[in-house]
Amino acid sequence: MDSMELLTARDRAQLSQWIGEACHFELQYKTSRDGCSASTFHQLCDGIGPTVTILYNTDNSVYGGFLLKDWKNSEGCIKDNHAFLFTLHFNGVSKPRKFSVTNANEAAYAHQRLGPAFGNVDMSLLNPYTKMKSRVKWAAHIEPDLLTFYDTVNVMVERGTKTQYFSLNGQAGFGGAYQKPNENMNFINNGHMSVFDLEVYTVKVTKLSTSSSPEQLSSKTWRESPLWNAQGYRTLKEFVSNYKPLEDMNSPEVNILLVGQIGAGKSSIFNTISSVFRGELTARACAGNSLHSLTTTLRKYRIRNPEKGGYLNFRLCDTPGLEEDMSIKHQDMVLLLDGFLSDQYKFNPIAHASQRDQGYNNTPTFKDKIHCVAFVIDGSSVDVLQGTIRQQLLQFRSLMVERGIPQIVYLTKLDKVCSLVDKDVRLVFHSDACRKALDTTADVIGIPRGHIFPVKNYEKETQLNTGVDILALTALRQTLLYADDFLEDQFEISCSL
């Protein structure tokens, strides 16, 4: 069953604006995952505080309701002066509208047989003798503003596409206890109750009292954020999965070099991306905190693509972390960029590489070279990056610029910069503290801000997180595009010789 959250960052910001506070949304109930059952809804959502209910219909319209008060497993109206109904999208186009409660005494209705219900409900209509073909007839009775469903609704499958959906047995008719729309329901829910999914999130206020707080969230993103939904995830994953380097350069895969200070999460980057494609958490590369770098050899990791078989068409080249007194030597970096050092070459802390060393490649070709470099930078400590390490990064960057090798930055540990991002990584582009960390990184390393991408590594998690995956795939997608730029440039140079 699909456990991916469908509520996008943009829609979360819109809901926060309507609620009047920056909010954190935690998924509690989801029909495609938990089943469409009133008893399950109450089991998961009763007594958890403020909630937002969202319906995603089969015409790509998104609408729902917010309730400040608790749902309760007993019959009766719920009084709530702050409740409201809303639309977020209509036919796939953003169309945010809020409909405030006008009769607070009948803001919602709770009963063990009902799913989320906004407005008053005539329970006599759920009697079997008043139903026809499993549909409730609301005419001449109290019409609820939004009764999502009652009892249990079974999942249905569309014959041609095999798409799963729910034909909800509830009713929508905004205008009873809430503001009446200027148009009929055809322009809100397309005149039907068929949905791909229904989600209920608990709503927690995250905004602190002082506007100068580093925890401050903005309703607007400081960079256009990725789509935090199933479609966005699939699009990114398919791009990486289908990626093939420029054929003219005869390189079956591109080499992406990971460079950064000790503890920044270079090896964890590989583990995170490997986990995305394996579908479960992996730990092939040794990662963690240590006095010195846990990586002592050059590893050119490949990643399996279980869905299509074989390997993805790139390698992540992991290197020892930069330290004050123990780092990759300048000459070794030259040899590494130019393809002279092979997979599992062991670096010597007191001497540079030589032709006598095991793993030294005397006759490198273009496919052995580095095609893009990803600097892995700890966003929580970039403002105090030690002078020697910063100088090493700048020297290495000069070598890459001389060769025309593109560079990108993976900015890690932003969950330590902002505790709200630690709770929900999708808030990263709303966090002022994360924006400042990115700006500082650009100034320290001298890389354009558009080349710096937030990444959250798997560290304390015990299962995959869609937000973490999307950030990693977004950064990786841009890295592969930069690698293609390098291949294109090298091909043009070769043609001119």
C-alpha positions as CSV (number, residue, x, y, z in Angstrom):
1,M,0.0,0.0,0.0
2,D,1.2,3.5,-0.7
3,S,2.5,5.3,2.4
4,M,3.8,8.3,0.6
5,E,2.5,11.7,1.9
6,L,0.7,13.6,-0.9
7,L,0.5,17.0,0.8
8,T,3.1,19.3,-0.9
9,A,5.3,21.9,0.8
10,R,3.4,24.6,-1.0
11,D,0.1,23.4,0.2
12,R,1.4,23.0,3.7
13,A,2.5,26.7,3.6
14,Q,-0.9,27.7,2.3
15,L,-2.6,25.8,5.1
16,S,-0.3,27.4,7.7
17,Q,-1.2,30.8,6.3
18,W,-4.9,30.1,6.7
19,I,-4.4,28.7,10.2
20,G,-2.3,31.8,11.2
21,E,0.8,30.0,12.4
22,A,3.7,28.2,10.8
23,C,2.6,24.5,11.3
24,H,4.1,21.1,11.2
25,F,1.9,18.4,9.6
26,E,2.2,14.7,10.6
27,L,0.3,12.1,8.7
28,Q,-2.0,10.0,10.9
29,Y,-4.4,8.3,8.6
30,K,-4.4,7.5,4.9
31,T,-7.0,5.4,3.2
32,S,-4.7,3.8,0.6
33,R,-2.5,2.6,3.5
34,D,-4.9,2.1,6.4
35,G,-8.1,1.3,4.5
36,C,-11.2,3.4,4.3
37,S,-12.9,2.5,7.6
38,A,-14.5,4.8,10.1
39,S,-13.3,2.6,13.0
40,T,-9.7,2.8,11.8
41,F,-10.0,6.6,11.4
42,H,-11.2,7.0,15.0
43,Q,-8.6,4.6,16.2
44,L,-5.8,6.7,14.7
45,C,-7.2,10.2,14.9
46,D,-9.3,10.6,18.0
47,G,-7.8,12.8,20.8
48,I,-4.8,13.9,18.8
49,G,-5.7,17.6,18.7
50,P,-6.0,19.8,15.6
51,T,-6.3,18.0,12.3
52,V,-6.6,18.7,8.6
53,T,-8.5,16.3,6.3
54,I,-7.6,16.3,2.6
55,L,-9.3,14.5,-0.3
56,Y,-7.4,13.9,-3.5
57,N,-10.1,13.2,-6.1
58,T,-9.8,11.3,-9.4
59,D,-9.9,14.6,-11.4
60,N,-6.9,15.9,-9.6
61,S,-8.9,18.3,-7.4
62,V,-7.8,18.6,-3.8
63,Y,-10.1,19.9,-1.0
64,G,-10.9,19.3,2.6
65,G,-11.3,20.8,6.1
66,F,-9.5,22.0,9.2
67,L,-10.7,21.3,12.7
68,L,-9.0,22.8,15.7
69,K,-10.9,20.7,18.2
70,D,-10.4,16.9,18.8
71,W,-12.4,14.3,16.9
72,K,-14.1,12.2,19.5
73,N,-15.6,8.7,19.2
74,S,-19.1,9.7,20.4
75,E,-22.2,11.0,18.6
76,G,-22.7,14.7,18.4
77,C,-21.8,18.1,17.0
78,I,-18.4,19.6,17.7
79,K,-18.2,23.4,18.3
80,D,-15.2,25.1,16.8
81,N,-14.9,28.8,16.0
82,H,-11.7,28.2,14.0
83,A,-12.7,25.4,11.7
84,F,-12.7,26.0,7.9
85,L,-13.2,24.2,4.6
86,F,-10.9,24.7,1.7
87,T,-9.8,23.9,-1.8
88,L,-6.2,23.7,-2.9
89,H,-6.4,22.5,-6.5
90,F,-9.1,22.1,-9.1
91,N,-8.4,19.8,-12.1
92,G,-4.7,19.8,-11.3
93,V,-4.5,23.6,-11.2
94,S,-3.7,25.5,-8.0
95,K,-6.8,27.2,-6.8
96,P,-6.6,27.9,-3.0
97,R,-9.8,29.1,-1.4
98,K,-10.9,29.1,2.2
99,F,-14.5,28.8,3.5
100,S,-14.7,29.9,7.2
101,V,-17.2,28.4,9.6
102,T,-20.4,30.4,10.0
103,N,-22.2,28.2,12.5
104,A,-19.5,27.2,15.0
105,N,-21.9,25.1,17.0
106,E,-22.1,22.7,14.0
107,A,-18.5,22.9,12.8
108,A,-18.1,19.1,12.7
109,Y,-20.0,15.9,13.7
110,A,-18.4,12.9,15.4
111,H,-19.8,9.4,15.4
112,Q,-18.2,6.0,15.5
113,R,-19.7,5.2,12.1
114,L,-18.5,8.3,10.4
115,G,-15.2,9.3,8.9
116,P,-14.2,13.0,9.1
117,A,-17.5,15.0,8.9
118,F,-17.8,18.8,8.7
119,G,-21.2,20.4,9.4
120,N,-24.2,18.6,10.9
121,V,-25.2,15.1,9.9
122,D,-28.6,13.4,10.0
123,M,-27.6,10.0,11.3
124,S,-31.0,8.6,10.4
125,L,-29.9,8.6,6.8
126,L,-27.4,5.9,7.5
127,N,-30.3,3.5,8.4
128,P,-30.4,0.7,5.8
129,Y,-34.0,1.5,5.0
130,T,-33.1,5.0,3.9
131,K,-30.2,4.0,1.6
132,M,-30.5,3.2,-2.1
133,K,-27.7,1.3,-3.8
134,S,-25.3,2.0,-1.0
135,R,-25.8,5.8,-1.6
136,V,-27.3,8.1,1.0
137,K,-30.2,10.3,-0.1
138,W,-29.8,13.7,1.5
139,A,-32.7,15.5,0.0
140,A,-35.2,16.9,2.5
141,H,-32.8,16.2,5.3
142,I,-29.8,18.0,6.9
143,E,-27.1,18.1,4.3
144,P,-23.6,18.0,5.7
145,D,-21.0,20.4,4.4
146,L,-18.5,17.6,3.9
147,L,-19.1,14.0,5.1
148,T,-16.2,12.1,3.7
149,F,-17.5,8.5,4.2
150,Y,-19.3,6.3,6.7
151,D,-18.7,2.7,7.8
152,T,-16.3,1.0,5.4
153,V,-15.6,1.7,1.7
154,N,-13.7,-0.9,-0.3
155,V,-11.0,0.0,-2.7
156,M,-11.9,-0.2,-6.4
157,V,-9.6,-0.8,-9.4
158,E,-10.0,0.8,-12.8
159,R,-10.0,-1.9,-15.5
160,G,-7.7,-0.3,-18.0
161,T,-5.1,1.4,-16.0
162,K,-5.3,-0.8,-12.8
163,T,-5.5,2.4,-10.8
164,Q,-6.9,2.1,-7.3
165,Y,-9.5,4.5,-6.0
166,F,-12.3,4.9,-3.5
167,S,-15.9,5.8,-4.4
168,L,-16.7,7.4,-1.1
169,N,-20.3,7.1,0.1
170,G,-20.4,10.5,1.7
171,Q,-21.5,13.9,0.4
172,A,-20.1,17.4,-0.2
173,G,-22.3,20.5,-0.2
174,F,-20.4,23.5,1.2
175,G,-22.7,26.2,2.5
176,G,-24.5,24.8,5.5
177,A,-22.3,25.6,8.5
178,Y,-19.6,27.2,6.4
179,Q,-19.4,30.0,3.9
180,K,-21.2,29.2,0.7
181,P,-19.1,29.1,-2.5
182,N,-20.0,31.4,-5.4
183,E,-20.2,28.3,-7.6
184,N,-21.7,24.8,-7.2
185,M,-19.7,21.8,-6.1
186,N,-18.9,20.9,-9.7
187,F,-16.1,23.5,-9.4
188,I,-14.8,22.2,-6.1
189,N,-15.0,18.4,-6.2
190,N,-16.1,17.9,-9.8
191,G,-19.5,16.9,-8.6
192,H,-18.4,13.4,-7.3
193,M,-16.8,11.7,-4.3
194,S,-14.3,9.4,-6.1
195,V,-10.8,9.8,-4.7
196,F,-7.4,8.3,-5.1
197,D,-6.7,9.0,-1.5
198,L,-7.8,10.7,1.7
199,E,-5.3,11.9,4.3
200,V,-5.7,13.2,7.9
201,Y,-2.7,15.1,9.4
202,T,-2.3,16.3,12.9
203,V,-1.4,20.0,13.0
204,K,1.3,21.3,15.4
205,V,2.2,24.9,15.7
206,T,6.0,25.4,15.1
207,K,6.3,29.2,15.0
208,L,8.2,30.7,17.9
209,S,7.2,33.9,19.5
210,T,10.0,36.2,18.4
211,S,10.4,37.0,14.7
212,S,14.2,37.1,15.0
213,S,14.4,33.4,16.1
214,P,16.6,31.2,13.9
215,E,13.7,28.7,13.9
216,Q,11.5,31.1,11.9
217,L,9.7,29.6,8.9
218,S,8.5,31.6,6.0
219,S,5.3,30.8,4.2
220,K,7.2,31.4,1.0
221,T,10.1,29.2,-0.1
222,W,13.6,30.8,-0.6
223,R,14.1,28.4,-3.5
224,E,11.6,26.6,-5.7
225,S,11.2,23.3,-3.9
226,P,10.7,19.9,-5.5
227,L,7.3,18.2,-5.6
228,W,7.0,16.4,-2.3
229,N,4.6,13.8,-3.7
230,A,4.5,10.4,-5.4
231,Q,4.7,11.9,-8.9
232,G,7.7,14.1,-8.0
233,Y,9.5,11.2,-6.4
234,R,8.8,8.9,-9.4
235,T,9.9,11.5,-11.9
236,L,13.3,12.1,-10.1
237,K,13.9,8.4,-9.6
238,E,13.1,7.6,-13.2
239,F,15.5,10.3,-14.5
240,V,18.4,8.8,-12.5
241,S,17.4,5.3,-13.3
242,N,17.3,6.0,-17.1
243,Y,20.4,8.2,-17.2
244,K,23.0,7.3,-19.8
245,P,26.2,9.4,-20.5
246,L,26.8,11.0,-23.8
247,E,27.6,8.1,-26.2
248,D,30.2,10.0,-28.2
249,M,32.7,9.9,-25.3
250,N,32.6,6.1,-25.1
251,S,32.2,6.2,-21.3
252,P,29.6,3.7,-20.0
253,E,29.3,5.6,-16.7
254,V,30.3,8.9,-15.2
255,N,32.5,9.2,-12.1
256,I,31.3,11.6,-9.4
257,L,34.0,12.5,-6.8
258,L,32.9,13.1,-3.2
259,V,35.1,15.5,-1.4
260,G,34.6,17.1,2.0
261,Q,35.7,17.5,5.6
262,I,35.7,14.7,8.1
263,G,32.3,14.0,9.5
264,A,30.4,15.9,6.8
265,G,28.7,12.7,5.5
266,K,30.5,11.7,2.3
267,S,30.1,8.0,2.8
268,S,26.6,8.5,4.1
269,I,25.7,10.2,0.8
270,F,26.5,6.9,-0.9
271,N,24.5,4.9,1.6
272,T,21.5,7.2,1.3
273,I,21.4,7.0,-2.5
274,S,22.0,3.3,-2.4
275,S,19.0,3.0,0.0
276,V,16.7,4.9,-2.3
277,F,17.2,2.4,-5.1
278,R,17.4,-0.7,-3.0
279,G,14.1,0.2,-1.3
280,E,15.5,-0.3,2.2
281,L,18.2,1.2,4.4
282,T,21.7,0.1,3.5
283,A,25.2,0.6,5.0
284,R,27.7,-0.6,2.5
285,A,30.1,2.3,3.2
286,C,31.5,2.7,6.7
287,A,30.0,5.8,8.2
288,G,29.8,7.5,11.6
289,N,31.8,9.8,13.9
290,S,35.5,9.3,14.5
291,L,38.6,11.2,15.5
292,H,40.0,10.5,12.0
293,S,38.4,9.7,8.7
294,L,36.8,6.2,8.5
295,T,37.5,6.2,4.8
296,T,41.1,5.4,4.0
297,T,40.9,4.1,0.4
298,L,39.4,5.4,-2.8
299,R,36.1,3.6,-3.4
300,K,34.3,3.9,-6.7
301,Y,30.9,2.6,-5.7
302,R,28.3,1.3,-8.1
303,I,24.6,1.1,-7.3
304,R,22.3,-1.7,-8.4
305,N,19.1,-0.9,-10.1
306,P,16.8,-3.7,-8.9
307,E,13.8,-2.5,-11.0
308,K,15.6,-2.7,-14.3
309,G,18.5,-5.0,-13.5
310,G,22.2,-4.2,-13.7
311,Y,23.8,-1.0,-12.4
312,L,23.1,2.7,-12.6
313,N,25.3,4.5,-15.1
314,F,27.4,6.4,-12.6
315,R,29.9,5.8,-9.8
316,L,30.2,7.6,-6.5
317,C,33.9,8.0,-5.7
318,D,34.4,8.2,-2.0
319,T,37.6,9.7,-0.6
320,P,39.1,10.2,2.9
321,G,37.7,13.2,4.8
322,L,39.7,16.3,5.0
323,E,41.5,17.0,8.3
324,E,43.9,19.6,9.6
325,D,46.9,17.3,9.6
326,M,45.7,14.2,7.6
327,S,44.3,14.8,4.1
328,I,44.6,13.9,0.5
329,K,47.8,15.4,-0.9
330,H,47.7,17.9,-3.6
331,Q,49.5,15.7,-6.1
332,D,47.2,12.7,-5.2
333,M,44.2,14.9,-6.1
334,V,45.8,15.7,-9.5
335,L,46.2,12.0,-10.2
336,L,42.7,11.2,-8.9
337,L,41.1,13.7,-11.2
338,D,43.0,12.5,-14.2
339,G,42.2,8.8,-13.7
340,F,45.5,7.5,-12.5
341,L,44.1,6.1,-9.2
342,S,41.9,3.0,-9.4
343,D,39.1,1.7,-7.2
344,Q,40.4,0.6,-3.7
345,Y,43.6,2.5,-4.1
346,K,44.9,3.1,-0.5
347,F,46.2,6.6,0.3
348,N,49.5,6.9,2.1
349,P,49.3,9.7,4.8
350,I,53.1,10.3,4.6
351,A,53.8,10.0,0.9
352,H,52.1,10.8,-2.4
353,A,51.0,8.2,-4.9
354,S,53.6,6.6,-7.2
355,Q,53.6,4.2,-10.1
356,R,54.8,1.4,-7.8
357,D,51.7,1.5,-5.7
358,Q,49.0,-1.1,-6.0
359,G,46.0,0.4,-7.7
360,Y,48.0,2.9,-9.7
361,N,46.7,3.1,-13.3
362,N,49.5,3.9,-15.7
363,T,47.3,4.3,-18.8
364,P,44.1,6.0,-17.8
365,T,41.4,6.7,-20.4
366,F,38.6,9.2,-20.4
367,K,36.3,6.8,-18.6
368,D,38.7,6.6,-15.7
369,K,38.7,10.4,-15.1
370,I,36.5,12.3,-12.8
371,H,33.5,13.9,-14.6
372,C,31.9,15.9,-11.8
373,V,32.9,16.8,-8.2
374,A,30.4,17.0,-5.3
375,F,31.8,18.9,-2.3
376,V,30.0,17.5,0.8
377,I,29.8,20.3,3.4
378,D,28.5,20.2,7.0
379,G,25.9,23.0,7.0
380,S,25.9,23.1,10.8
381,S,29.6,24.1,11.0
382,V,30.4,25.8,7.7
383,D,30.7,29.2,9.4
384,V,33.6,27.9,11.6
385,L,35.3,25.8,8.9
386,Q,38.9,25.6,9.9
387,G,41.4,27.6,7.8
388,T,43.5,24.7,6.7
389,I,40.5,22.6,5.5
390,R,39.0,25.6,3.8
391,Q,42.3,26.3,2.0
392,Q,42.5,22.7,0.9
393,L,39.0,22.9,-0.6
394,L,39.9,26.0,-2.5
395,Q,43.2,24.5,-3.8
396,F,41.4,21.4,-4.9
397,R,38.7,23.5,-6.6
398,S,41.4,25.3,-8.6
399,L,42.6,22.0,-9.9
400,M,39.0,21.2,-11.0
401,V,38.5,24.5,-12.6
402,E,41.7,24.1,-14.6
403,R,40.3,20.9,-16.0
404,G,36.8,22.3,-16.6
405,I,35.3,19.7,-14.2
406,P,32.0,21.0,-12.9
407,Q,31.4,21.2,-9.2
408,I,28.3,21.0,-7.0
409,V,27.8,21.1,-3.2
410,Y,25.8,18.7,-1.1
411,L,24.9,20.7,2.0
412,T,24.3,18.2,4.8
413,K,23.2,18.2,8.5
414,L,20.7,21.0,8.0
415,D,18.5,19.1,10.5
416,K,21.0,20.3,13.1
417,V,20.7,23.9,11.8
418,C,16.9,24.0,12.2
419,S,15.0,21.7,14.6
420,L,11.9,22.1,12.5
421,V,13.7,20.6,9.5
422,D,14.8,17.8,11.8
423,K,11.1,17.0,12.4
424,D,10.1,17.5,8.7
425,V,12.8,17.7,6.1
426,R,10.3,19.2,3.6
427,L,10.5,22.5,5.5
428,V,14.1,23.0,4.5
429,F,13.2,25.6,1.8
430,H,11.0,27.5,4.3
431,S,13.7,27.7,7.0
432,D,15.6,31.0,7.2
433,A,18.4,29.3,9.2
434,C,18.9,26.8,6.3
435,R,19.0,29.6,3.8
436,K,21.7,31.4,5.8
437,A,23.7,28.2,6.0
438,L,23.6,27.9,2.2
439,D,24.6,31.6,1.8
440,T,27.5,31.1,4.1
441,T,28.6,28.0,2.2
442,A,28.6,29.9,-1.1
443,D,30.7,32.7,0.4
444,V,33.2,30.3,2.1
445,I,33.8,28.1,-0.9
446,G,33.1,30.5,-3.7
447,I,30.5,28.4,-5.5
448,P,27.3,29.9,-6.9
449,R,24.2,29.4,-4.7
450,G,22.4,27.7,-7.5
451,H,25.1,24.9,-7.3
452,I,24.4,24.1,-3.6
453,F,21.8,21.5,-2.8
454,P,20.4,20.6,0.7
455,V,20.8,16.9,1.4
456,K,19.6,14.9,4.4
457,N,21.5,11.6,5.0
458,Y,20.0,8.6,6.7
459,E,21.5,8.6,10.2
460,K,18.9,8.0,13.0
461,E,16.1,6.7,10.7
462,T,15.1,3.0,10.7
463,Q,13.0,3.2,7.6
464,L,13.0,5.2,4.3
465,N,11.6,8.7,4.3
466,T,10.1,10.2,1.1
467,G,11.4,13.7,1.8
468,V,15.0,12.4,2.4
469,D,14.8,10.5,-0.8
470,I,13.5,13.4,-2.9
471,L,16.3,15.8,-1.6
472,A,19.0,13.2,-2.5
473,L,17.5,12.5,-5.9
474,T,17.2,16.2,-6.7
475,A,20.9,16.8,-5.9
476,L,21.9,13.7,-7.8
477,R,19.9,14.6,-10.9
478,Q,21.6,18.0,-11.1
479,T,25.0,16.3,-10.6
480,L,24.4,14.1,-13.6
481,L,23.3,17.0,-15.7
482,Y,26.6,18.8,-14.8
483,A,28.5,15.6,-15.7
484,D,26.8,15.7,-19.1
485,D,27.9,19.3,-19.5
486,F,31.5,18.2,-19.0
487,L,31.2,15.3,-21.5
488,E,29.7,17.6,-24.1
489,D,32.6,20.1,-23.6
490,Q,35.2,17.4,-23.9
491,F,33.5,16.0,-27.0
492,E,33.6,19.4,-28.7
493,I,37.2,19.9,-27.7
494,S,38.1,16.5,-29.2
495,C,36.3,17.3,-32.4
496,S,38.3,20.6,-32.8
497,L,41.7,18.9,-32.5
